[in-house]
Amino acid sequence: MNWVNLTNNKQLDAIKATVDNEYIAIFKHSTRCGISRMVLKNFEREFDIPESELTMYYLDLLNFREISNNIAVDFNVMHQSPQLLLLKNGKVIYSATHGDISVESLKTQLEK
């Protein structure tokens, strides 16, 4: 799985500006949380979506809390951890947290 580390607000600005039906996902992960670690491991183990269909961003929200806060404000989503956001044309079209995060649910959203 090829993660793009989300480490600065310029990347977030670029994500918000995407168009042309490009799908982007952001996985917000707390490195201190056992539940978050388990969900991330399961997600990575199941992940089989081609890179041509989806760009996956990884956010270490403990080190980049400001970016996480900006995501909550910019996309009007409540902060949670772990959290998976799927964006299309710069807008959140799907959000899942904790045990609801799965590759299958993500694939279902991509097929819509």
N, CA, C and O atoms as CSV, one atom per row, in Angstrom:
chain,resi,resn,atom,element,x,y,z
A,1,MET,N,N,0.846,-1.173,0.000
A,1,MET,CA,C,0.000,0.000,0.000
A,1,MET,C,C,0.891,1.236,0.000
A,1,MET,O,O,1.816,1.344,0.805
A,2,ASN,N,N,0.612,2.151,-0.893
A,2,ASN,CA,C,1.423,3.360,-1.015
A,2,ASN,C,C,0.699,4.556,-0.414
A,2,ASN,O,O,-0.163,5.163,-1.050
A,3,TRP,N,N,1.060,4.882,0.817
A,3,TRP,CA,C,0.507,6.049,1.491
A,3,TRP,C,C,1.236,7.302,1.046
A,3,TRP,O,O,2.443,7.279,0.802
A,4,VAL,N,N,0.499,8.389,0.942
A,4,VAL,CA,C,1.085,9.715,0.801
A,4,VAL,C,C,0.926,10.356,2.176
A,4,VAL,O,O,-0.195,10.554,2.643
A,5,ASN,N,N,2.033,10.677,2.818
A,5,ASN,CA,C,1.970,11.293,4.138
A,5,ASN,C,C,1.459,12.723,4.028
A,5,ASN,O,O,2.007,13.532,3.280
A,6,LEU,N,N,0.422,13.021,4.767
A,6,LEU,CA,C,-0.163,14.357,4.804
A,6,LEU,C,C,0.509,15.108,5.944
A,6,LEU,O,O,0.241,14.854,7.119
A,7,THR,N,N,1.393,16.046,5.576
A,7,THR,CA,C,2.238,16.692,6.575
A,7,THR,C,C,2.187,18.215,6.550
A,7,THR,O,O,2.813,18.868,7.385
A,8,ASN,N,N,1.440,18.794,5.589
A,8,ASN,CA,C,1.377,20.256,5.575
A,8,ASN,C,C,0.065,20.734,4.957
A,8,ASN,O,O,-0.614,20.000,4.239
A,9,ASN,N,N,-0.261,21.964,5.253
A,9,ASN,CA,C,-1.532,22.526,4.791
A,9,ASN,C,C,-1.560,22.786,3.296
A,9,ASN,O,O,-2.642,22.878,2.717
A,10,LYS,N,N,-0.406,22.907,2.651
A,10,LYS,CA,C,-0.392,23.065,1.183
A,10,LYS,C,C,-0.937,21.811,0.516
A,10,LYS,O,O,-1.647,21.895,-0.486
A,11,GLN,N,N,-0.608,20.652,1.070
A,11,GLN,CA,C,-1.173,19.412,0.543
A,11,GLN,C,C,-2.687,19.409,0.718
A,11,GLN,O,O,-3.422,18.999,-0.181
A,12,LEU,N,N,-3.146,19.864,1.872
A,12,LEU,CA,C,-4.579,19.921,2.125
A,12,LEU,C,C,-5.266,20.874,1.148
A,12,LEU,O,O,-6.357,20.577,0.662
A,13,ASP,N,N,-4.648,21.996,0.861
A,13,ASP,CA,C,-5.196,22.923,-0.137
A,13,ASP,C,C,-5.295,22.263,-1.503
A,13,ASP,O,O,-6.277,22.464,-2.218
A,14,ALA,N,N,-4.284,21.474,-1.877
A,14,ALA,CA,C,-4.297,20.769,-3.161
A,14,ALA,C,C,-5.410,19.722,-3.188
A,14,ALA,O,O,-6.070,19.534,-4.210
A,15,ILE,N,N,-5.612,19.049,-2.069
A,15,ILE,CA,C,-6.683,18.052,-1.983
A,15,ILE,C,C,-8.040,18.732,-2.173
A,15,ILE,O,O,-8.897,18.217,-2.891
A,16,LYS,N,N,-8.234,19.877,-1.537
A,16,LYS,CA,C,-9.503,20.602,-1.660
A,16,LYS,C,C,-9.746,21.086,-3.088
A,16,LYS,O,O,-10.892,21.273,-3.498
A,17,ALA,N,N,-8.679,21.287,-3.832
A,17,ALA,CA,C,-8.802,21.830,-5.180
A,17,ALA,C,C,-8.956,20.754,-6.256
A,17,ALA,O,O,-9.070,21.091,-7.434
A,18,THR,N,N,-8.962,19.483,-5.889
A,18,THR,CA,C,-9.050,18.434,-6.902
A,18,THR,C,C,-10.403,18.442,-7.586
A,18,THR,O,O,-11.434,18.709,-6.968
A,19,VAL,N,N,-10.376,18.147,-8.862
A,19,VAL,CA,C,-11.588,18.079,-9.673
A,19,VAL,C,C,-11.488,16.864,-10.601
A,19,VAL,O,O,-10.641,15.992,-10.409
A,20,ASP,N,N,-12.342,16.821,-11.583
A,20,ASP,CA,C,-12.326,15.768,-12.606
A,20,ASP,C,C,-12.567,14.381,-12.040
A,20,ASP,O,O,-11.968,13.405,-12.491
A,21,ASN,N,N,-13.442,14.296,-11.053
A,21,ASN,CA,C,-13.850,13.010,-10.501
A,21,ASN,C,C,-12.713,12.198,-9.903
A,21,ASN,O,O,-12.785,10.969,-9.869
A,22,GLU,N,N,-11.668,12.859,-9.432
A,22,GLU,CA,C,-10.563,12.161,-8.779
A,22,GLU,C,C,-10.970,11.809,-7.349
A,22,GLU,O,O,-11.501,12.644,-6.617
A,23,TYR,N,N,-10.712,10.565,-6.967
A,23,TYR,CA,C,-10.991,10.117,-5.606
A,23,TYR,C,C,-9.728,10.213,-4.760
A,23,TYR,O,O,-8.643,9.808,-5.176
A,24,ILE,N,N,-9.904,10.758,-3.565
A,24,ILE,CA,C,-8.818,10.868,-2.593
A,24,ILE,C,C,-9.372,10.411,-1.256
A,24,ILE,O,O,-10.496,10.752,-0.888
A,25,ALA,N,N,-8.578,9.640,-0.535
A,25,ALA,CA,C,-8.972,9.224,0.804
A,25,ALA,C,C,-7.932,9.710,1.800
A,25,ALA,O,O,-6.736,9.738,1.511
A,26,ILE,N,N,-8.408,10.088,2.966
A,26,ILE,CA,C,-7.537,10.495,4.068
A,26,ILE,C,C,-7.825,9.564,5.243
A,26,ILE,O,O,-8.960,9.455,5.705
A,27,PHE,N,N,-6.779,8.900,5.711
A,27,PHE,CA,C,-6.886,8.048,6.892
A,27,PHE,C,C,-6.232,8.781,8.045
A,27,PHE,O,O,-5.018,8.988,8.049
A,28,LYS,N,N,-7.036,9.175,9.026
A,28,LYS,CA,C,-6.529,9.872,10.206
A,28,LYS,C,C,-6.255,8.839,11.287
A,28,LYS,O,O,-7.142,8.079,11.675
A,29,HIS,N,N,-5.017,8.820,11.769
A,29,HIS,CA,C,-4.574,7.780,12.683
A,29,HIS,C,C,-3.895,8.377,13.910
A,29,HIS,O,O,-3.054,9.269,13.800
A,30,SER,N,N,-4.277,7.867,15.085
A,30,SER,CA,C,-3.609,8.232,16.325
A,30,SER,C,C,-2.610,7.134,16.664
A,30,SER,O,O,-2.988,5.987,16.904
A,31,THR,N,N,-1.341,7.495,16.679
A,31,THR,CA,C,-0.290,6.505,16.923
A,31,THR,C,C,-0.274,6.013,18.365
A,31,THR,O,O,0.424,5.044,18.665
A,32,ARG,N,N,-1.013,6.643,19.259
A,32,ARG,CA,C,-1.078,6.216,20.665
A,32,ARG,C,C,-2.308,5.372,20.983
A,32,ARG,O,O,-2.451,4.896,22.109
A,33,CYS,N,N,-3.170,5.185,20.039
A,33,CYS,CA,C,-4.445,4.511,20.284
A,33,CYS,C,C,-4.414,3.074,19.758
A,33,CYS,O,O,-4.159,2.847,18.576
A,34,GLY,N,N,-4.670,2.116,20.633
A,34,GLY,CA,C,-4.685,0.722,20.235
A,34,GLY,C,C,-5.771,0.402,19.223
A,34,GLY,O,O,-5.544,-0.381,18.300
A,35,ILE,N,N,-6.944,0.993,19.381
A,35,ILE,CA,C,-8.031,0.768,18.428
A,35,ILE,C,C,-7.634,1.300,17.054
A,35,ILE,O,O,-7.845,0.632,16.042
A,36,SER,N,N,-7.064,2.489,17.020
A,36,SER,CA,C,-6.638,3.079,15.760
A,36,SER,C,C,-5.588,2.192,15.086
A,36,SER,O,O,-5.633,1.984,13.874
A,37,ARG,N,N,-4.658,1.678,15.862
A,37,ARG,CA,C,-3.601,0.812,15.327
A,37,ARG,C,C,-4.190,-0.468,14.739
A,37,ARG,O,O,-3.765,-0.915,13.674
A,38,MET,N,N,-5.167,-1.058,15.428
A,38,MET,CA,C,-5.803,-2.279,14.949
A,38,MET,C,C,-6.576,-2.028,13.651
A,38,MET,O,O,-6.488,-2.813,12.707
A,39,VAL,N,N,-7.323,-0.944,13.613
A,39,VAL,CA,C,-8.099,-0.606,12.419
A,39,VAL,C,C,-7.152,-0.358,11.233
A,39,VAL,O,O,-7.412,-0.819,10.122
A,40,LEU,N,N,-6.066,0.364,11.473
A,40,LEU,CA,C,-5.101,0.632,10.418
A,40,LEU,C,C,-4.494,-0.670,9.894
A,40,LEU,O,O,-4.390,-0.857,8.682
A,41,LYS,N,N,-4.097,-1.564,10.787
A,41,LYS,CA,C,-3.514,-2.847,10.374
A,41,LYS,C,C,-4.481,-3.653,9.511
A,41,LYS,O,O,-4.106,-4.168,8.458
A,42,ASN,N,N,-5.723,-3.755,9.967
A,42,ASN,CA,C,-6.730,-4.494,9.200
A,42,ASN,C,C,-6.966,-3.855,7.839
A,42,ASN,O,O,-7.081,-4.554,6.832
A,43,PHE,N,N,-7.038,-2.545,7.809
A,43,PHE,CA,C,-7.266,-1.826,6.562
A,43,PHE,C,C,-6.120,-2.082,5.586
A,43,PHE,O,O,-6.357,-2.370,4.412
A,44,GLU,N,N,-4.890,-1.979,6.060
A,44,GLU,CA,C,-3.730,-2.209,5.191
A,44,GLU,C,C,-3.684,-3.654,4.700
A,44,GLU,O,O,-3.313,-3.904,3.553
A,45,ARG,N,N,-4.051,-4.589,5.540
A,45,ARG,CA,C,-4.024,-6.006,5.154
A,45,ARG,C,C,-5.049,-6.291,4.057
A,45,ARG,O,O,-4.780,-7.081,3.151
A,46,GLU,N,N,-6.214,-5.660,4.127
A,46,GLU,CA,C,-7.291,-5.891,3.154
A,46,GLU,C,C,-7.158,-5.060,1.881
A,46,GLU,O,O,-7.788,-5.366,0.868
A,47,PHE,N,N,-6.349,-4.020,1.931
A,47,PHE,CA,C,-6.353,-3.031,0.849
A,47,PHE,C,C,-5.880,-3.630,-0.473
A,47,PHE,O,O,-4.795,-4.207,-0.550
A,48,ASP,N,N,-6.698,-3.489,-1.506
A,48,ASP,CA,C,-6.358,-3.995,-2.837
A,48,ASP,C,C,-6.914,-3.098,-3.951
A,48,ASP,O,O,-7.175,-3.564,-5.060
A,49,ILE,N,N,-7.088,-1.836,-3.651
A,49,ILE,CA,C,-7.614,-0.886,-4.638
A,49,ILE,C,C,-6.442,-0.326,-5.444
A,49,ILE,O,O,-5.469,0.150,-4.858
A,50,PRO,N,N,-6.516,-0.374,-6.775
A,50,PRO,CA,C,-5.413,0.143,-7.592
A,50,PRO,C,C,-5.170,1.638,-7.367
A,50,PRO,O,O,-6.108,2.412,-7.175
A,51,GLU,N,N,-3.907,2.021,-7.394
A,51,GLU,CA,C,-3.540,3.436,-7.218
A,51,GLU,C,C,-4.181,4.329,-8.269
A,51,GLU,O,O,-4.406,5.514,-8.022
A,52,SER,N,N,-4.476,3.779,-9.425
A,52,SER,CA,C,-5.094,4.578,-10.488
A,52,SER,C,C,-6.521,4.990,-10.137
A,52,SER,O,O,-7.058,5.925,-10.731
A,53,GLU,N,N,-7.139,4.302,-9.179
A,53,GLU,CA,C,-8.510,4.616,-8.787
A,53,GLU,C,C,-8.610,5.526,-7.571
A,53,GLU,O,O,-9.628,6.187,-7.371
A,54,LEU,N,N,-7.539,5.563,-6.746
A,54,LEU,CA,C,-7.643,6.240,-5.469
A,54,LEU,C,C,-6.261,6.627,-4.952
A,54,LEU,O,O,-5.337,5.814,-4.959
A,55,THR,N,N,-6.128,7.868,-4.505
A,55,THR,CA,C,-4.910,8.309,-3.827
A,55,THR,C,C,-5.186,8.266,-2.337
A,55,THR,O,O,-6.169,8.834,-1.861
A,56,MET,N,N,-4.305,7.584,-1.598
A,56,MET,CA,C,-4.486,7.398,-0.158
A,56,MET,C,C,-3.518,8.275,0.630
A,56,MET,O,O,-2.301,8.140,0.505
A,57,TYR,N,N,-4.072,9.172,1.441
A,57,TYR,CA,C,-3.269,10.014,2.327
A,57,TYR,C,C,-3.350,9.463,3.747
A,57,TYR,O,O,-4.399,9.003,4.198
A,58,TYR,N,N,-2.218,9.524,4.436
A,58,TYR,CA,C,-2.115,9.085,5.828
A,58,TYR,C,C,-1.791,10.302,6.679
A,58,TYR,O,O,-0.832,11.023,6.404
A,59,LEU,N,N,-2.593,10.526,7.712
A,59,LEU,CA,C,-2.365,11.649,8.614
A,59,LEU,C,C,-2.097,11.144,10.020
A,59,LEU,O,O,-2.973,10.566,10.662
A,60,ASP,N,N,-0.888,11.365,10.488
A,60,ASP,CA,C,-0.521,11.106,11.887
A,60,ASP,C,C,-1.033,12.310,12.654
A,60,ASP,O,O,-0.377,13.350,12.711
A,61,LEU,N,N,-2.204,12.159,13.239
A,61,LEU,CA,C,-2.831,13.354,13.803
A,61,LEU,C,C,-2.188,13.834,15.094
A,61,LEU,O,O,-2.443,14.960,15.521
A,62,LEU,N,N,-1.369,13.019,15.720
A,62,LEU,CA,C,-0.668,13.517,16.910
A,62,LEU,C,C,0.448,14.483,16.527
A,62,LEU,O,O,0.683,15.474,17.218
A,63,ASN,N,N,1.125,14.196,15.439
A,63,ASN,CA,C,2.190,15.085,14.976
A,63,ASN,C,C,1.683,16.236,14.121
A,63,ASN,O,O,2.362,17.253,13.977
A,64,PHE,N,N,0.492,16.080,13.555
A,64,PHE,CA,C,-0.038,17.097,12.652
A,64,PHE,C,C,-1.482,17.439,13.026
A,64,PHE,O,O,-2.379,17.416,12.183
A,65,ARG,N,N,-1.683,17.749,14.287
A,65,ARG,CA,C,-3.019,18.034,14.803
A,65,ARG,C,C,-3.657,19.247,14.113
A,65,ARG,O,O,-4.868,19.278,13.899
A,66,GLU,N,N,-2.837,20.236,13.771
A,66,GLU,CA,C,-3.381,21.420,13.085
A,66,GLU,C,C,-4.048,21.026,11.763
A,66,GLU,O,O,-5.106,21.551,11.416
A,67,ILE,N,N,-3.431,20.114,11.040
A,67,ILE,CA,C,-4.016,19.661,9.771
A,67,ILE,C,C,-5.336,18.944,10.047
A,67,ILE,O,O,-6.316,19.148,9.331
A,68,SER,N,N,-5.364,18.109,11.077
A,68,SER,CA,C,-6.596,17.425,11.443
A,68,SER,C,C,-7.691,18.423,11.789
A,68,SER,O,O,-8.838,18.255,11.377
A,69,ASN,N,N,-7.346,19.449,12.537
A,69,ASN,CA,C,-8.318,20.498,12.867
A,69,ASN,C,C,-8.816,21.205,11.614
A,69,ASN,O,O,-10.007,21.490,11.490
A,70,ASN,N,N,-7.911,21.486,10.688
A,70,ASN,CA,C,-8.301,22.139,9.438
A,70,ASN,C,C,-9.221,21.252,8.608
A,70,ASN,O,O,-10.150,21.746,7.969
A,71,ILE,N,N,-8.970,19.952,8.613
A,71,ILE,CA,C,-9.844,19.018,7.900
A,71,ILE,C,C,-11.255,19.091,8.470
A,71,ILE,O,O,-12.230,19.138,7.720
A,72,ALA,N,N,-11.363,19.100,9.791
A,72,ALA,CA,C,-12.676,19.169,10.437
A,72,ALA,C,C,-13.434,20.428,10.012
A,72,ALA,O,O,-14.626,20.373,9.708
A,73,VAL,N,N,-12.739,21.545,9.997
A,73,VAL,CA,C,-13.372,22.818,9.634
A,73,VAL,C,C,-13.652,22.889,8.133
A,73,VAL,O,O,-14.770,23.191,7.717
A,74,ASP,N,N,-12.626,22.608,7.322
A,74,ASP,CA,C,-12.746,22.768,5.873
A,74,ASP,C,C,-13.780,21.835,5.246
A,74,ASP,O,O,-14.461,22.208,4.291
A,75,PHE,N,N,-13.895,20.614,5.790
A,75,PHE,CA,C,-14.803,19.637,5.207
A,75,PHE,C,C,-16.058,19.406,6.046
A,75,PHE,O,O,-16.887,18.556,5.720
A,76,ASN,N,N,-16.188,20.172,7.128
A,76,ASN,CA,C,-17.367,20.103,7.991
A,76,ASN,C,C,-17.630,18.678,8.491
A,76,ASN,O,O,-18.745,18.164,8.400
A,77,VAL,N,N,-16.569,18.058,9.021
A,77,VAL,CA,C,-16.683,16.726,9.617
A,77,VAL,C,C,-16.144,16.781,11.038
A,77,VAL,O,O,-15.140,17.441,11.306
A,78,MET,N,N,-16.807,16.096,11.932
A,78,MET,CA,C,-16.352,16.055,13.305
A,78,MET,C,C,-15.058,15.247,13.380
A,78,MET,O,O,-14.945,14.189,12.760
A,79,HIS,N,N,-14.085,15.745,14.138
A,79,HIS,CA,C,-12.825,15.034,14.310
A,79,HIS,C,C,-13.056,13.736,15.065
A,79,HIS,O,O,-13.707,13.712,16.110
A,80,GLN,N,N,-12.504,12.647,14.511
A,80,GLN,CA,C,-12.508,11.361,15.188
A,80,GLN,C,C,-11.214,10.645,14.845
A,80,GLN,O,O,-10.503,11.026,13.915
A,81,SER,N,N,-10.921,9.609,15.605
A,81,SER,CA,C,-9.729,8.819,15.349
A,81,SER,C,C,-9.971,7.396,15.816
A,81,SER,O,O,-10.375,7.169,16.956
A,82,PRO,N,N,-9.723,6.441,14.937
A,82,PRO,CA,C,-9.348,6.612,13.542
A,82,PRO,C,C,-10.543,7.086,12.725
A,82,PRO,O,O,-11.700,6.931,13.115
A,83,GLN,N,N,-10.219,7.664,11.588
A,83,GLN,CA,C,-11.262,8.185,10.711
A,83,GLN,C,C,-10.799,8.054,9.269
A,83,GLN,O,O,-9.640,8.318,8.948
A,84,LEU,N,N,-11.715,7.644,8.408
A,84,LEU,CA,C,-11.447,7.556,6.976
A,84,LEU,C,C,-12.413,8.478,6.258
A,84,LEU,O,O,-13.629,8.385,6.427
A,85,LEU,N,N,-11.852,9.369,5.454
A,85,LEU,CA,C,-12.667,10.284,4.651
A,85,LEU,C,C,-12.412,9.990,3.187
A,85,LEU,O,O,-11.264,9.832,2.773
A,86,LEU,N,N,-13.475,9.915,2.400
A,86,LEU,CA,C,-13.350,9.770,0.952
A,86,LEU,C,C,-13.834,11.052,0.319
A,86,LEU,O,O,-14.934,11.527,0.604
A,87,LEU,N,N,-12.998,11.612,-0.547
A,87,LEU,CA,C,-13.322,12.867,-1.215
A,87,LEU,C,C,-13.386,12.678,-2.721
A,87,LEU,O,O,-12.648,11.886,-3.306
A,88,LYS,N,N,-14.284,13.424,-3.320
A,88,LYS,CA,C,-14.399,13.475,-4.777
A,88,LYS,C,C,-14.655,14.928,-5.133
A,88,LYS,O,O,-15.520,15.579,-4.547
A,89,ASN,N,N,-13.906,15.427,-6.088
A,89,ASN,CA,C,-14.018,16.832,-6.488
A,89,ASN,C,C,-13.849,17.770,-5.305
A,89,ASN,O,O,-14.506,18.807,-5.225
A,90,GLY,N,N,-12.958,17.397,-4.382
A,90,GLY,CA,C,-12.635,18.255,-3.252
A,90,GLY,C,C,-13.667,18.298,-2.146
A,90,GLY,O,O,-13.594,19.159,-1.269
A,91,LYS,N,N,-14.648,17.367,-2.170
A,91,LYS,CA,C,-15.695,17.343,-1.146
A,91,LYS,C,C,-15.778,15.946,-0.531
A,91,LYS,O,O,-15.584,14.942,-1.217
A,92,VAL,N,N,-16.067,15.896,0.761
A,92,VAL,CA,C,-16.234,14.611,1.431
A,92,VAL,C,C,-17.539,13.973,0.970
A,92,VAL,O,O,-18.610,14.570,1.075
A,93,ILE,N,N,-17.430,12.754,0.458
A,93,ILE,CA,C,-18.628,12.026,0.033
A,93,ILE,C,C,-18.900,10.818,0.928
A,93,ILE,O,O,-19.956,10.193,0.831
A,94,TYR,N,N,-17.936,10.493,1.803
A,94,TYR,CA,C,-18.089,9.354,2.697
A,94,TYR,C,C,-17.145,9.517,3.868
A,94,TYR,O,O,-16.011,9.971,3.714
A,95,SER,N,N,-17.628,9.142,5.042
A,95,SER,CA,C,-16.812,9.199,6.248
A,95,SER,C,C,-17.113,7.977,7.099
A,95,SER,O,O,-18.270,7.586,7.254
A,96,ALA,N,N,-16.065,7.379,7.648
A,96,ALA,CA,C,-16.239,6.235,8.546
A,96,ALA,C,C,-15.257,6.370,9.701
A,96,ALA,O,O,-14.181,6.949,9.551
A,97,THR,N,N,-15.632,5.839,10.836
A,97,THR,CA,C,-14.759,5.878,12.007
A,97,THR,C,C,-14.723,4.506,12.672
A,97,THR,O,O,-15.611,3.671,12.495
A,98,HIS,N,N,-13.677,4.315,13.430
A,98,HIS,CA,C,-13.494,3.125,14.258
A,98,HIS,C,C,-13.784,1.839,13.484
A,98,HIS,O,O,-13.224,1.634,12.407
A,99,GLY,N,N,-14.643,0.975,14.009
A,99,GLY,CA,C,-14.922,-0.321,13.404
A,99,GLY,C,C,-15.662,-0.261,12.084
A,99,GLY,O,O,-15.759,-1.274,11.391
A,100,ASP,N,N,-16.185,0.894,11.718
A,100,ASP,CA,C,-16.877,1.028,10.427
A,100,ASP,C,C,-15.910,1.221,9.259
A,100,ASP,O,O,-16.324,1.191,8.100
A,101,ILE,N,N,-14.636,1.416,9.555
A,101,ILE,CA,C,-13.640,1.598,8.504
A,101,ILE,C,C,-13.300,0.237,7.915
A,101,ILE,O,O,-12.854,-0.666,8.624
A,102,SER,N,N,-13.515,0.101,6.613
A,102,SER,CA,C,-13.154,-1.137,5.931
A,102,SER,C,C,-12.897,-0.861,4.458
A,102,SER,O,O,-13.393,0.111,3.889
A,103,VAL,N,N,-12.118,-1.731,3.868
A,103,VAL,CA,C,-11.846,-1.621,2.437
A,103,VAL,C,C,-13.127,-1.872,1.657
A,103,VAL,O,O,-13.378,-1.214,0.648
A,104,GLU,N,N,-13.932,-2.811,2.112
A,104,GLU,CA,C,-15.192,-3.116,1.401
A,104,GLU,C,C,-16.122,-1.912,1.356
A,104,GLU,O,O,-16.718,-1.627,0.317
A,105,SER,N,N,-16.250,-1.202,2.473
A,105,SER,CA,C,-17.115,-0.018,2.472
A,105,SER,C,C,-16.554,1.065,1.560
A,105,SER,O,O,-17.307,1.791,0.911
A,106,LEU,N,N,-15.239,1.170,1.515
A,106,LEU,CA,C,-14.602,2.134,0.622
A,106,LEU,C,C,-14.870,1.765,-0.834
A,106,LEU,O,O,-15.203,2.632,-1.642
A,107,LYS,N,N,-14.726,0.491,-1.171
A,107,LYS,CA,C,-14.996,0.030,-2.544
A,107,LYS,C,C,-16.436,0.305,-2.940
A,107,LYS,O,O,-16.704,0.706,-4.072
A,108,THR,N,N,-17.355,0.094,-2.026
A,108,THR,CA,C,-18.772,0.355,-2.306
A,108,THR,C,C,-18.981,1.813,-2.697
A,108,THR,O,O,-19.736,2.108,-3.623
A,109,GLN,N,N,-18.322,2.711,-2.003
A,109,GLN,CA,C,-18.434,4.142,-2.299
A,109,GLN,C,C,-17.811,4.476,-3.657
A,109,GLN,O,O,-18.326,5.328,-4.382
A,110,LEU,N,N,-16.725,3.823,-3.998
A,110,LEU,CA,C,-16.058,4.082,-5.282
A,110,LEU,C,C,-16.896,3.599,-6.465
A,110,LEU,O,O,-16.770,4.113,-7.576
A,111,GLU,N,N,-17.741,2.618,-6.216
A,111,GLU,CA,C,-18.573,2.062,-7.287
A,111,GLU,C,C,-19.818,2.873,-7.549
A,111,GLU,O,O,-20.482,2.658,-8.563
A,112,LYS,N,N,-20.160,3.802,-6.669
A,112,LYS,CA,C,-21.375,4.611,-6.841
A,112,LYS,C,C,-21.241,5.587,-7.974
A,112,LYS,O,O,-22.172,6.343,-8.251
